[in-house]
Amino acid sequence: MKLGKVFGTVTPCEVYQGLDGVPMLLVQPLDKHQNPTGEPIVAADSTRMAGPGELIYYESSREAALLLEPWFVPVDDAIIGIVDDVHLLSSEDDSK
């Protein structure tokens, strides 16, 4: 799973069969410290509840295509859920 932040929406002019009603959101991938990493992506929102400003986790490739009904719709990235909080252990705790 990967961490990201939603910063916008995409409105397609045509929708592939099987993706009707699935929101397409602009997502900035983040590292574990919530710093931007890489280029923004368009992700299908399988939760249908995420929106701009929300911290989300998502999956890519084959796993993304399996998240939506029907399976194997043509998506590269799909949102799995909304993140409430991220808690990282301190470097002292990492060594234990």
Buried (B, 14 or more C-beta within 10 A) or exposed (E): EBBBBBEEBEEEEEEEEBBEEBBBBBBBBBEEEBEEBEEBBBBBBBBEEBEEEBBBBBBBEEEBBBBBEEEEBEBEBBBBEBBEEEEEEEEEEEEE
